[in-house]
Amino acid sequence: MWGRSTLPSQPRWRVADSPTTLHRVTKKYDSPQEEWHDFLSGTHPHLHEKSPFRLIPSNPRCKLCQAPFGRPGALVLRRFGFRPWAKNPNVCGRCFDGLKIHAAMCPGAPDDAEVRGAEVELSMLFADVRGSSKLARSTSTLEFTQLMDRFYRSSMDVLVQHDAIVEKFVGDEVVGLFLPFLAGPHHAERAVEAARALIASVGYGSPAGPWLPLGVAVHTGPAFVGIVGSQDARDFTALGDPMNIAAHLAAKAAAGEILVTRSVIDHVPSLATTNLDHHEESLKGYPVDAYVLRPPVTAAAG
């Protein structure tokens, strides 16, 4: 995909009326932002190409360009950057490196651009350990570190399984981004599924009970997504008020709770027909309707 040398004026592909039919077309972008938008939204022609990498044996492989991560194909391709991406190992880092170069070829792309990305609709998941300061004081430093490491590994597994990009781990919090190019058009539903799986992964709903107090929030909305920072410290992230809403809402979630906003309800039909408890939360002075999802109650083994 992005690993191939393709200029904006060269023929590309797009999906026709039938999802299995491809038509050769010429697709040009007037700005890097337009190309980033189509890529992140899952509508970029290259995302619908039949990659030649699919013919190289070895699984697993990149979900975007089909580059193999296993031997024998990986022995050659990894030297060219086709290796699992740290933010989601189901995708190769070359797909994003190639997009940065490719988008820079668009007309009007400044040579010194430090910000590369676009505003797209996505779903955001914030998971926050409740009472982490008290927990740290009541355990040894080693025990607390081991507990948080277990949380990081567990949440990473859950988010990757649900096609999220792990945006960051910050102290007692993890952030997952569900973008259409990877999670699909039903990204809000995938985010809710991941939130439920994350709550279950720390023991809620199990006979033994939770081994970590965790609250989760999910929000859907438009935000800037892309690469920001200096040459020496670039990062793929999402920025904007929707991210702030999700972060503040996670801070309000009680242990074992998943709080979702009205926009999530509107995007997930199964939730729209469910009688959920809801209340208004004031997030830094901004009122938001929060709907509560709770884990199933399981009787303790006796």
N, C-alpha and C positions, 0 to 999 in steps of 0.2 A: 504494500500500500504506500505509506509515506516513505518507505525505504527506496522506492523506485524513483528514478529521475524523471519527473513530469513537470512540464512548464504549463502555466495557466492557459496558454493558447492551444495546447494539444487536446486531442479527443479524450473524453472521459465517458463515464457511464451514468445512467440514471435508471431508477425503477419505473417501468411503464405501468399501465392500468393493472396488468397481472403481476403479482409479486414475484413470479418466477421468470418473467420476461425482461430482458435488458435491451435497451436501445443505445446505440453509440451516438453521443451528442458532444457538442463543444460547450463547455461551461467556463465562463470567465467571471471573475469577481472584481468589483470596482474598489474594494478596500479589504485590508486584512480582517477587519471586524466582521464583514459579511461572510468570509470564509470560515472564521472561527465559529460564528453563529450556526452555520449549517453543519459543521462538524459536531459541535457540542449538542445540537438539537437532533442529530441522527439522520439528517437529510442530505448530507454531503454525498456527491456521486461516488467518491472513492469507497464509502462505507458499504456500497452495494456491488462493488466489483467482485468478480471471481478471482481471488488472489492465486497466483501461480504457486505460492508457498503451500497451498493445500495439498499439492501433489508430492511434497516432501514428507516421507514417513516420520513418525514420532509424535506422540502426545505426551503431555498436554501442549497446547499451542495458544498463541495470542488470539483473543476473541475478535479482534479487529482485522488484522492482516494475515492471520492463520500461520504465522511464523512458528515453527516447532520449538518448544523449550527443552525437549528431550533429545537424546542421541538417536541417530547420528546427525540429524539436521542441525541441532544446536551447536555442534562442534565448529561449524563454519559460520553460522549466522550470528552467534554471540559476539564474535570479533567485530561485527559491524553494528552493534548496539541492540540487536534483537534479543533482549534478555528481559525477564519479568520486571515490571515497573514496581517500585517500592510502595506506591499508593494503592495498587491493586495488581497482584502478581498474575492475574488472568489476562493482562494486557502488557504489551512490550513497550519499553521506554522509547523505542525508535519511532513509534507512531506519533508521539508528541514532539520529539526532537525534529522529525521530518516536517510536521505541521508548522513549527516555528519558522523553519527555513522557507517553506513553501508559501506561507502567508506573507512573508517579507517581500516576495516577488510581485505582490499585487500593486497596482497603481496607487500612488499616494502613500505608500508605506514609508514612514521616516526611517532613515538609516540608524538613528540612535534610540529607537523606540524601546522603552523599558517595560511597558505594559502591553501585553498581548492577550487578547481574549474578546469576549462579547457578553452582552446581557442576554440571558436565556432563562426560561422557566425550569426550575428543578425542585427537588424535595430535599430537605435538610434534616438530619437526625443528630441531636445532641444527647449524650448520655452522661449523667453526672452522679458521682458517688456521694451519697448523702452522709453528712457528718464525718467527713474524712479527717478533719482536724482532731476530733475527739477520738476517732479510731487510731490515728497515729500516736496519740498520747497514751492510749491504753495498751499498746503493743510495743514490742521492741522494734528498732529501726529495721532489722533484718526481716522480721515477720511482716511488717507493713510493706516493705519493698517486695517481698515474695507475693503478697496478696495483690498488690497493684500490678505486678508482672503477670500474674494469672489472669487478672481482669483485662489487661492489654491484649494478651494472646487470645483470650476467649472472644473479645469484641472484634478483634481483627478477623478471626475466622468467620464470625457471623456476618460481618459487613461484606467481606469478599464473596461469601456464598450467595449474598443477595445483590450482587452486582453494584456495590457502592464503591466510591473512591474514598479511602480513609484520608480525610483532609489533614487531621492532626491528632496527636495525643498531647494534652496539656494538663499536667498535674493529675487531678482526679477526674478528668473529662476526656471523652472521645467524640470526634465529630466525623460524620459520614455524609457524603454528597451523592445523591442519586440523580444522575444526568441521563437524558433521553438516549444519547449515543451508546450507552452501556446498559442502563437499567430498562430502556425501552420507553414507550409512550405512557405506560402505566407506572411511572416512577414513584408516584405517591403511594400506590398500593404496595410496591416493593419496600418502600421505607417503613410502612406500617408493619409489614410482615417481619422485617428485620428488627424493629423495635420489640415486637412480641418475642421473637427468638432470642434477643439479647436479654430480656427480662427472665426468660426461661433458663438461659445459660448460666445465670448466677444463682439459680435455685428456686425462684419464685414459682409456686404452683406444684412443687415437688414435696414428697413426704418429709424429707430432711429439712426443708426450708432454705431460705437464701443464705449464701455464705458471704454476701456483700450487699449492703443497702444501696440500691440503685434507682434513680429516677430518670425518665426518658421523655424527650419532647420531639415532635415531628411537625414541620411546617412546610408548605409549598408556596412558591412565589418566584418572581423574577429577580435575579441577582447577577452581578458581574462575575463571570467565571473565566479564569485564565491564569497567565503566568505574570507575576509581579516580582519586583525586587531588583537589586543590582546584579551585575554580571557574576559576582562571586557568591551571591546568596539568592538565587531565584527559587520561587516556589509556586506550585499549582494550587490555587485557592479560590474561594468564593467570597465576595465582599458585597455589602449593602445592608439596608434595613431588614430585609427578610432574615438574614443571618443573625442579626441582633435580636429579632423577635424569637427565633428558635432558641438562642442561647439563654435569654432571660426567662423563657417559658420552662426550660429544663431546670432552672434554679428553683422554680415553683413546684415542680413535680415531687410528690412525696415518695418515699421508698416503696417500690413495687408498682408505681403508677406510670402510665404513659399518657402524656397530655398532647392532644392534637388540636390544630386550629380549624376554623370553619373552612378554610381553603382546602385542607386535607379531606374533610368530610365531603366537599363538593367533587373531589377527584376520585373518591373511593365509594362506588355505589353500595357496597355491602355495609358500610358505616352509615350511609344516609338513611338506611331502613332500620337501623338499630337504635333503641331507646337508650341514649348515653347520658350520664350525668354531665352537666356542664355548668360553668360559672364564669363570671367575668374576672379576669386578672388585670391588674394594673402593672404594665411592664415599663418601668421608668416613666410613669405618667401617661403611657399609651394604653388605652383599654383594648383587651383582646378576649374574645370568647374562647375558653378552653374546654375541650371535651375530654372526658376521662375514660381511658381503657385500663382495665385491671386484669391481672392474671387469674386463671381459674383457680378455685379453691380445692385443694386436694387434702383429704383426711390424712393425718399423721399415722404412720404405721404403728400398730400397737399389739 
